[in-house]
């Protein structure tokens, strides 16, 4: 993942990443954690994640807003995210 982000010209502390997925408590949580500790700003559109058990979704969202994540993880809705055009990879 670090190599791919570098190809996009994204650097730790400057880049923004949007994380979505089906398994909020597993895949999404792992991705948010990985990007967060690498100092990327992470956006999690809550309407673009899923989990069989709603309690597990709420546990993951609660974790993302806890002390360790607050400074670089933003919980939002997909319709509030504005994308900027990025350069195309060769």
BELMOUR-V665381 format. One record per backbone hydrogen bond with DSSP energy under -1.0 kcal/mol. NH is the residue of the N-H (numbers start at 1). CO is the residue of the C=O. If there is no record, write none. Layout:
BEGIN
nh	co
NH	CO
NH	CO
END
This chain:
BEGIN
nh	co
5	1
6	2
7	3
8	4
9	6
10	5
13	39
14	11
15	11
17	41
19	43
21	48
24	22
24	50
26	23
28	23
29	24
30	26
31	27
32	28
33	29
34	30
35	31
36	32
37	33
39	36
40	35
41	15
42	72
43	17
44	74
46	76
48	45
57	53
58	54
59	55
60	56
61	57
62	58
63	59
64	60
65	61
66	63
69	66
70	66
72	69
73	69
74	42
76	44
80	77
81	78
END
